[in-house]
Amino acid sequence: MFEIKRSPWVLHYDGSSCNGCDIEVLACLTPVYDAERFGIINTGDPMQADILLITGGINSQNAPVVKQLYDQMPRPKVVCAIGVCACTGGIFKDCYNILGGADTVIPVDIYVPGCAARPQAIIDGIVKAVDLFEKRLEKHKEWVRIHGEVHDDPVDENETREVKTEETKTETTTKSETAAKTANSAAMSKSNKKGKKSRRKK
């Protein structure tokens, strides 16, 4: 029996661009280019989104907003930076209030350069994002199947679990060493007491 796959939902956010890339992103969603034929649906709710399309650079005002949008998206998720401004800051990177590209605040998976980015390049980035999302979704399903609960990204969770395991090993080793030292000191104190008693008898 075949498995029915769901369509990834796409959230578009404009950082501080000149709106050139935003127009191209909207053009991709129109029937002219019809990016929805690749199985995506546009949404305005970050809690329902799977792929984040971000345009424009990051400044001091929108940095917490971008971080909040990223945190509100459920795992697994994919971030796609559209345009040179979202990739590196572009022509605005030397401005006093520009921090840089989107990767200065959140992790970015796919970069689509261009000023403005062409619809063909944006669609190519969306296709790669959908493919990456499906791979992460399979890992996420496997994680839920094994552990029986919904958690963070499987890769991050494995890394955290490995760190915890190492910490547990260190704690266990420390406890065993402490117990051995305590046992040795107790044995030595007993032998010292016996030695004193034998000397008194003599």
Secondary structure, DSSP 8 states (H G I E B T S, - for coil): --------EEEEEE-S--SHHHHHHHHHTSTTT-GGGGS-EEES-GGG-SEEEEES-EETTTHHHHHHHHHHS-SS-EEEEESHHHHH-GGGTTSTTEEESGGGTS---EEE--TT--HHHHHHHHHHHHHHHHHHHHHHHHHHHHHSS--S-HHHHHHHHHHHHHHHHHHHHHHHHHHHHHHHHHHHHHHHHHHHHHHHH-
